[in-house]
Amino acid sequence: MLIGIVAAVVFALLAAAGVAWWLLRDQSPLAGRPRVTDKTAGVSYGIPEGWKHQKGDLASPFTSAIVKQPSDGEVEKSTVIAGRGDGVPESELKETTELAARSNAEFFAPNGSSKLKESKSATVDGRAGHSTTVEMADGEGAKLYMRITVVSMGDSRSVFLLGFFPQLGTPEESDVDAVVASASFK
């Protein structure tokens, strides 16, 4: 009888451990992939297959970056850049993110134009954010898409992930979305 009780207790503990593991496992699209841990911005994010961590100094306020190197015959390369910003109350996320999108579009394509394609609320790692997509064109007509997601970390700071990709509906766009979905904050 004692052996039966011990076996039942052991089975219950193993079952509980299995349920806990199942519920707590990394379910992000980039689970199991290498990660960038950006201590300055307070964010960690996954690196998709075919991308690499871009090491070296970045212009302020950018604190880390990953890049997908173009394949033979490709000109474009896709990038995700992370950074830290001032605090943004949740009520101001949309306005702040759209302003940041316009400002970054002007910075990265100073002789071109930009057009807002999408602006929507987002939740990243359980935190409130906003995501805005802009189509940018350089002065010669070449297009590039930029998606910025700003996440509120309270009144003291925010974190942003800024992704560039050649076209909507491409694997590169999906990679940018997967990086954002994999983000966790400290």
Secondary structure by P-SEA (a helix, b strand, c coil): caaaaaaaaaaaaaaaaaaaaaaacccccccccbbbbcccccbbbbbccccccccccccccccccccccccccccccccccccccccccccaaaaaaaaaaaaaaaaacccbbbbbcbbbbbbcccccbbbbbbbbbcccbbbbbbbbbbbbccccbbbbbbbbbcccccaaaaaaaaaaaacccc
